[in-house]
Amino acid sequence: MLGTIVRPHGLKGEVKIALTCSGLDRLTSCKTLRLVKNGKELKRVSVMRRSLHNDGDVVVRFKELVGTE
């Protein structure tokens, strides 16, 4: 597990993630990530853009998610 989605961020499909791993670069070293809820895989996604938020969490935009879906 790399982190936990804390909440949506903005209107372009970005999410705020609290990382449980060491470092922001680990997030992009994987080709695909799995979004999992209660042990069940919801969707496979790839990181399009990521940035460090001022509170230490990460804001991530996934290629497969657009808008507020």
C-alpha positions in Angstrom: 0.0 0.0 0.0 1.4 3.3 -1.1 -1.1 5.6 0.6 -4.7 6.4 1.3 -6.9 8.8 -0.7 -8.0 11.5 1.8 -10.3 13.5 -0.4 -10.9 15.0 -3.9 -8.8 18.0 -4.8 -10.3 20.5 -7.3 -12.5 19.7 -10.3 -10.0 18.0 -12.7 -10.1 14.6 -11.1 -7.2 15.1 -8.8 -7.1 13.5 -5.3 -5.2 14.2 -2.2 -3.3 11.2 -0.9 -1.7 10.6 2.5 1.4 8.5 1.7 2.3 5.5 3.8 5.5 4.8 1.9 8.8 6.7 1.8 8.8 9.4 -0.8 6.9 11.1 -3.6 9.0 9.4 -6.3 7.8 5.9 -5.3 4.3 6.9 -6.5 5.5 7.3 -10.1 8.0 4.4 -10.2 5.1 2.0 -10.7 3.5 1.8 -14.2 0.0 1.2 -12.8 -1.6 1.5 -9.4 -4.6 -0.3 -8.0 -7.4 1.6 -6.3 -8.7 -0.7 -3.6 -11.6 -0.2 -1.2 -12.4 -2.8 1.5 -10.0 -5.2 -0.1 -11.7 -5.1 -3.5 -10.0 -3.6 -6.5 -12.0 -0.8 -8.1 -9.8 0.3 -10.9 -6.2 0.3 -12.2 -4.8 3.7 -12.9 -1.5 5.5 -13.9 -0.2 8.7 -12.4 -0.3 11.6 -14.8 0.9 14.4 -12.5 1.8 14.6 -8.8 2.8 17.4 -6.5 3.5 17.8 -2.8 0.8 19.7 -0.9 1.9 22.2 1.8 0.6 19.8 4.6 2.9 16.9 3.5 0.2 15.0 1.6 0.4 14.5 -2.2 -2.0 15.8 -4.9 -2.2 13.3 -7.7 -4.0 13.3 -11.1 -4.6 9.9 -12.7 -4.7 9.5 -16.5 -7.9 7.4 -16.3 -9.9 9.8 -14.1 -11.3 13.0 -15.6 -13.5 15.5 -13.7 -15.4 14.5 -10.6 -16.4 11.0 -11.5 
